[in-house]
Amino acid sequence: MATPQELYDEIKNRYDLNTAKAQMLQKEIDQKVQEKNQLMQPIIEDQGALKQFEKLDDVVIERIESLESK
């Protein structure tokens, strides 16, 4: 039978490890969101340019399925 101190130490260690991992994951998420946000302006600009090119008669429009539609 484990002593109360041993149980405390085990739970405290698990808590510390899980808290550290959660903080690390949150940092990674924040970095990925920032990367995504940095892509938004070029995406919007490219979308506008593509719409203008689609109006031209000599441009063949090829539809590519996005990852979201799969």
N, C-alpha and C positions, 0 to 999 in steps of 0.2 A: 504494500500500500504506500502510495506516494504521500509525502508530508505536505502540509499546506504551503511551505516555502518552495518545494519542488514544483508543485502545481502552479504557483504564482510565477516562478521563473520560466516555466514552459510556456505559459499563456502570454507572459510579457514578451518573451522572445518572438513568439508567433505574431503577436500584435505589432511589434517593431518591424519585423520583416514585411508583413503585409502592408503596413503604413508606408514604408519606404518604396515598396513596389508600386503602390497606388500613386504615390507622388511622381515616380519615374514615368509611369504610364500617362499621367495627366500632362507632364511636360512634353512627352512625345505627341500627344493629341494636340496640344497647343501649337507645337511646331508644324504639324501637318495642316492644321486649320490656317495657319499663317501662309504656308506654301500654297494652299488652295486659294486663299484670298489674293495672293500675288498673281495668280493666273487669271483672275476674273476680268481685269481690264483688257489684257491681250485677247481673251476669248470674245469679249464684247466687240472689240475693234475688228477682229477677224470675221465675226458674224455679220457685221455691217458691210464689210468689204465683199463677202460672199453674196450677200443679197444684191449688191450693186452689179456684180459680175453675172448673176443669174438673169438679169434683165437683158444682157447682151445676146444677140441671135447666134453668134458663133461660139457660144460656150455650152458644152454638154454637161448637164448636171447629173452627177453620180451620187446616189443616196447610199450612205454607209450607216449600218446599224450602230447605234451607240451602245456602250456597255450597259447603260441603264435599261435599255429595251430588251436585253437578253435575260 
